[in-house]
Amino acid sequence: MGSDTKEIEQLGINTARLLSVDAVQKANSGHPGMPMGAAPMAHVLWAHYMHYNPKNPDWANRDRFILSAGHGCMLQYSYLHLTGYDLSLDDLKNFRQLNSKTAGHPEYGLAPGIDVTTGPLGQGFANGVGFAIAQKHLAARYNKPGYEIFDYNVYAICSDGDMMEGVTSEAASLAGHLELGNMIYLYDDNHISIEGATDIAFTEDVGKRFEAYNWHVQSVEDGNDVDALVIAVRNAKAEKNRPSLIRVRTQIAYGSPNKVNTAGSHGSPLGPDEVKLVKEFFGFDPAQFFAIPDEVAAYYKEVGEKGTELEKKWDTLFSEYKEKFPELAAEYELAKTGELPKGWKDNLPVFEVSDKKMATRQASGKVLNAIAASLPNFIGGAADLAPSTDTNLKEFDSFTPEKRDGRNFHFGIREHAMGSALNGMALTKGVIPFGATFLMFSEYMRPPIRLAAIMKIRPIFVYTHDSIGLGEDGTTHQPVEQLISLRSIPNITVIRPADANETSEAWRVALEHKDGPVVLVFTRQGLTILDQTKYGKATQLEKGAYILSDSDTTPEVILIATGSEVELIISAQAKLKEQGIAARVVSMPSWELFEKQDDAYKEEVFPKAIRKRLAVETGSPLGWHKYVTDEGDIIAMHTFGESAPAEELYKVFGFTIDNVINKAKALLGK
C-alpha cells in the first residue's frame, strides 16, 4: 500500500470520527466516544474486507455487519454514507430526530445497510450466531462444486458491555460448539462504561474465556494500527473451523484532549469547545461541520463501487447455477420472497373426534412433521426440550458441524441466545426459523421477542406447558402472567389453540403471517378434539375469535375461553342449556388476530347488546375486561399456582364446570 493511499485512509478514518462527533453534538445526544476509538477497525472492514453493494443493500451474498455496540451507531451511519448507501449528509445531520433514518441505535428497515436492530447490549452479538447458522445452512442446501452461491461472512463490532452481558456467553458457547468459522467479531476493548473504568466490575480475561468457548482469539494492542487490524482480519478469514474474536485495545474518544479514556465521552456530546479541540487535533477546520474532504469522498466512493462488480459476478454465477440446478434455484428464489410453496397446506393434518385426547403440543408435533418435507426452508429446534415440546423433525438430521443441512437445532439450555439467534436466522431471506421451550421460560427470551416485534420479522416462538395444567412441577413452572405480558408487546401475535385442529390452523397462520413474530402456546395435558360437524370450523382460528357453539335462541350470556379452557365452557354451555339458560361459546385463540377483523365481524361475535360475558383462562385476568364489558366477569389466576395434580388445581382455582355455571348465573342474577 502506497504512502499516499495510507494518508487518504487515515484522513478517511478521521473524517468518519468527526462526522460522528458533529452529528452527536448537533443532536445534543448520543455516544461520540466509541466511534472515535473504533473508526480504524470499521474502516478496515468497509474498505478492505466486507463484500457489499450500496446500490443493492439486500444482495443475497453480501457479508453481514452487526454493530452490537449499537450506541456507537454514528460510526455505522458515517460509513454507510461514505461508501455510497442511500443515506445522505442531511440524514447524518438529522441524527436522533423524529422520523429520521439515523435513529439513536441502528434500526433495521429505517436505513439501508442496517442488517439488524441493535441497542440492548449482547443482542447483536447473539444475532450474529443466527446469521452464521443461516449462512451455513443455505450453503449446505444450495452450494454445489464450482457454484459457491452462499459464502459470505458475518462481521461484528462489540463492546465491553457486550462482553459483560449473559446472552453473549450463551451465544459464544453455542457458536464455538457449532464451529461457526464464518463469524469474525472485533471487540472494541476501551475499558470504559457509563460508570467509569470497567475494572470496577469487570476484570476477567475475555480472550481466555473465548478460547475456552473454542473461538480463535487474536489481540491488537493499538486500535489505531490499521496494518495490524488488516492482518488480524485476514487471519480470522483464514480460520474456517472456529469463530474469531479480535480483541482491539482502543481509546474511547481518541483525539479529544480532555475526554479521551473517560466515561464522560460514553453517552454525552463532547461540547462545542471540546469539538473544536478535537478537530484541531485531527487537522480539520474547527469552523467547518460535517466536512468530507474531496479525496476522502472519492476514495470511499471507489470502495463502495467495488460491490457493484462483486454482485455482477455473483449474478452471472447464479444465472449459470439456475441452468444447471433449476429446481434448487427456483426453490431458493421462492423462499427468499417469504412466500410458501404451492400445495404445502394440503399436508396439514385434520384430526378426528375418534382420536383420543391429545395435548396441543403433541398435535403441534404431528403438524410439524406433516408439513416439514414440503417446506424445505423451515428449520428450528428447542432449548434442550425437543422431547417435551414435540418439536423434533423426525425425518431430518440435526444441524451439527458435520451436517450443515440438518434442520433440527439443539440450542442447549440457552433460551436467551436461542431467541436472539432465531432473529438472526429470520433476518436471512430464505429461512423460516422456530424455537421452542416452556411458556414460563419465555421470560428468558423477552429481549429478542421484543426486538423481533420492533423489526417486524417472523421467527416463530413455540411455548408449551402453558398453564397450571402441567400440575406437579408447581409455581416455578406454571405460567400465570406470561400470556398477558406477551400480548402487551406491539406487533406480536399470540395464538393459544383449543384443540388439535385449531393447532393445525395455528401453524398455518403462523407460517403465512408477516410483519411480526408469532407466539404459539400449547398444552402439556390432553384435550378433547372438538367435533367440527357439531361446532364451528377450526379454520376460523384465523379470525382470532369465532362462535364455536351458539344457542338456539338469542344468547343470554357469552362464554369466552382460549386453549384448554374451551372444552370447559363447552361442557358448561350444555349444563346451562339444561337449566334453560342460553349461552354462546366463543373460542378466542388470538386477541391480535381478532382485533384485525372489521367492526361487522366483531359485532357478530360479541354483539353490543349482549353484555353478560364470562371469560375463562388459566392466566392473569388483565386485559380480558375489554371483552367481558363492565357487566361481565373473569375466571382467571389471581395468584401463583401450586404443586399438585392438574385436576386438583383446577378445583382449587375454580376452573370447573360448576364454577363456570355459577358465575354465569350470577351475571344473570339467577
Protein Blocks (a to p, Z undefined) as FASTA:
>chain_A
ZZklmmmmmmmmmmmmmmmmmmmmmnopajfklmmmmmmmmmmmmmmmpgcdfklmmlmk
bccdddfklmlmmmmmmmmmmnopacdfklmmmgoiahiabdfbdcehjaghiabdchie
hklmmmmmmmmmmmmmmmmmmpcghiafblcdcdddddfklmmpmklmmmmmmmmmnopa
kbccddddehpafklcfklmoccdfklmmmmnopacdddfblklmklmmmmmmmmmmpmk
bccdddddddehihiaklgoiaklmmgcebjklmmmmmmmnopafkbghiacfklmmmmm
mmmmmmmmmmmmmmmmmmmmmmmmmmlmmmmmmmmnopacehklmmpccddfklccddfk
lmmmmmmmmmmmmmmkbgcddehilmmnopacfkbccddfklmmbcbdcebjafklmmmm
mmmmmmpghiacdddddfklmmmmmmmmmmmmmnopacdcddehkbfknomnommlmcfk
lmmmmmmpghiacdddfbfklmmmmmmmmmmpghiacdddddfbdcddddfklmccfklm
mnopacfbdcfbdcfbdcddehjllmmmmmmmmmmmmnopacdddddfblklmmmpcfkl
mmmmmgfklmcdcddddbdfehjlmmnojmbccdddfbdcddddfklmmmmnopafklmm
mmmmmmnoZZ
